[in-house]
Amino acid sequence: MRHTMMQRTIGRLLEALDELLFPEDVLCLCCDHALGEDAQDGICPACARSLEQLAQAQEARETEEREALPEGLSYVHAAFPYEGQARTLIHRLKYESVRAAAVPLARQMVFLPSGEEEIIVPVPTDRRRKRKRGFNQATLLSQHIGRELGMEVCTALERVDSRRPQTGLTAAQRRKNLAGCMAASGAVNGKRVLLVDDVYTTGATAQEAVRALRAAGAASVGMFAAARAGSPDEEQDPFGLTEKAQNDGKNQEKPDRIYGNWGKTL
């Protein structure tokens, strides 16, 4: 309880600081054009229509295609295909550290079909990447979804060691790279878990997360992803902002000054 109250207090302080420092919502998160009065969640009307079309396309794809799931995973649903404006939002979030980009992604994720999950568990990132980025993007998505659905968010998964980034690896390489890298706490014991991540590609990350969750006693695991990539080749950085570029300090701009305070709800 004390930990939850502290989190809420910190959240309110961050919201107030964001409102003070970055009072204006200036540019669309997707196209960088000026926002008008009809903008919502930092997205201009044109990009909002494109995102709606992408969501419809992903829904149709999931209806038509039945793909094999990692063992122990009840289902996986994605809000968007990993393309267009959805891809741009994910890269703003993941590579440019634009927290506000999580809002429109999570807003669509709450409409995904689910089971009777009790708690939300974000897929973890390792400490080095979290320190460089300043946050775990899956946690931001989870927090917004949790508020909308009235569900508890539990950071029960952790990375027990660092592995090379998954981007650019084949499906087999991804599975081998992540094997044994996660552990889950007893907080999931007997619980029906909703796992949340930004991108679902080959299922390697989900497979390792499910293994750890079920080993800790989770009763079942379903999954939401912001986007679904058709192949590992799709999960590339169109802006060229690789982990190396971030680590070399080449992406030090404070993007929330450009995109305003749309991220304050997170």
N, C-alpha and C positions, 0 to 999 in steps of 0.2 A: 504494500500500500504506500509506504513512504517513498519507495523507488518510483512508483507511478506518479505521485504528486510532484516529485522533483522533476520528472520528465515533462509534466505539463507546465510547470513553472518555467523551466528552461525554454520550452516551446513558445510560451507567451512572450518571454523576454526577447527571443530571436525575432518573433513577429514584429514587436515594437521597434527593434533596432532596424529591421528591414524597411519598415514603413518610414522611419526617420531618415535613413541614408538614401533609399531608393524610392522616392515617392511617386515617380511617374512610370507608367507602363507604356513603353515607346514602340518597340518593334515586335512583329509577329515572330514567334518562336520557330516557325517553319521556313518562311520566305524572307524574313528581315525587312518586309515592307512596313510602313507606318500603320499602326492600329487605328481603327476608326471606332465610332460609338457602338457598332454592332459586334465588336470583338468579344470573345468569351474565352476565359482561361489562357489568355495570351496568344490566341489564334485568330487570325483574320477570317472573315466569312468565306473567302475562296478556299483557303486551306482547310477550314472546318468542313466544307462540303467534300473536299477530296478525302479527308479522314473518314467521313461517313461512308463514302463509296468503298474505301479500303476495308472498313469493318464489315460491310455487307459482303464483299468478295471473300473475306476470310471465313465468315459464317457459312457461305455457300461451299467453300472448299472443305470445311470440316464435315458438312452434311454429306458431301459426295465421296470423300476419301475416308477410309478406315485403316489407319496405320498401326503397326505393332507398337506397343508401349513397353517401356522398361519394366522389368519384373517388379511387382509390388505396387505399381502406380495405377490407380483406378481410372484416371482420365487425365487428359491435358487439353486445355482450351486456350487459344490465343485471341487477343482482341483485334490484331491486325496482321497482315502479311508483312514481312520485313522488307518494305520498299516504300518509295515515295516519302510523303510527309511523316509517316510513322517511323521510318528509318532515320530521318533527320532528327526527330525528337529524341530517339534513343541515343543517337550520337551526341546531341547537345548535352544530354544527361550524363552519358558515360565517359565521353572524352573531353568535353568542355566544362564539365562540372556545373551545368545550368540546372539547378534544382527545380526550377519552375517547369521544366519539360516533363517532370513526372506527373503533373496535374492532369493534362489532357489524356495521357496514356492510362492512368489509373481510373479516370472518369469513365472510360469505355470498358475497362476490365471489370467493373462492378456489375455489368450487365451480362457477363458470361454465365452460362449454366453451371451449377455446382451441385454437390451432394449435400450432406448434412454435417459439414465440417464444424468443428468447435473452436479451433484456433488457427491463426495464420502464422506461418513460419517462413521468413525470407531466406532465399539461398544466400549463403555467406560469401564474402570475398576475403582474401587474405589481408592481414594487417598492413602490409606494405602498400597495397593498392588502395586500401581504405584511407590510409594516412595521406597518400598523394592526392587522392580525389577529394577527400574531406568527408566522405559519407559512403554508405553502401546503397547503390541505386535500388536494389531489391527491397531494402528496408523502407526507403521513401515510398515506393509503390505500395508496400504492405500497410504502412501507416494510414495512407489515404483510403485504401480499400477497407481497412478495419473500421475507420470512422464511419464510412458510408454504410457498411453492412452490420455495424454494431458487434464486431468480433474482436477478440483479444489478439494482439500481435505479440508473439513470443519469439525472441531471438535464441531459439533452442539449438540451432545448428551453428557450428563453428568450423573454420578451417584449421586443422591441426598442423599443417605445414604449407609452405608456398610451392606452387608449381608454375611452370611456364604458362603464359597466356594461351587460351584455347584457339584464338583467332588464327586461321591458316592451317590448322591441323585437320587431318582426315578423321572420319568417324572412329576408326580403330585406334588412332593415335590419341584422340580425345579420351576414350575410355581408359586407355593405359595411363595417360597423364594424370587422371583424376583418381585412380583407384586408391582407396584408403585414405583420402585427404580430408575427409569430414568426420565429425563426431557429433552426436546429439545428446542433450541433457535429459534427465529423467522427467522433465516438465511435460514431455510428450507421451509419457506412459499411459496407455489406455485411451488416448485422445484421437479423434478424427482430425487429421491435419490438412490444411490447405497450403500447399507450397507455392511460393511466388518468386518469379524471376523476370528479368527484362526480355531475354530472347531464348526461345527453345529452338535448337538446331538439330542435333543428332540424338539427343536424349542422354548423352554421356553425363552431363552435370546432374540431371534429374535422377539418373540411375544411382549415382553415388550418394545423392541426398536421401533418396528413398531407402537405400541400404542402411545408412546411419540412423534414420528415423525409425525404421522398423526394428533395428537392433536395440534401440532404446525403448521399445515397447509401444510405438504408435499403432493404433488399431487399424487405420487406413490412411492413405495419402492420395489426394487429388492435386492438380496443379493448374495455376493460372500463369500465363506469360503475356507480356505486353505485345510481343510479336513472334511470329513463326517464320524462321528462315528455311528455305527449301533445301539448302545444302551448305556445307561449311564455307564454300567459296563466296556465298552471299554475305556472310558475316564479316565484312571488311569495313574499314574506316574510310568513307568517301572524302573526308576532310584531311586525310593524311595525319591525323593526330594519334599516332601510335603511342604505346606505353613508353617507348624510348623517348619520344619527343616530349611527353609529359615529364619524365624523369630528368630530362636534360634542362627542364625549366623553360621550354619553348612555348608553353601555353599558360602564361602567367596572368593573362587578362582576367579581370573580374567580370564575367559575363552578366551577372545579375544587375549590374549598373545599366546594361543595354536593355535587358528584357524586363526590368522593373520588378514589381513585387508579386508577380503571379504565384511565386512559390511559397507565399506566406502561409497558405493553408496546410503546408506540409511541415 
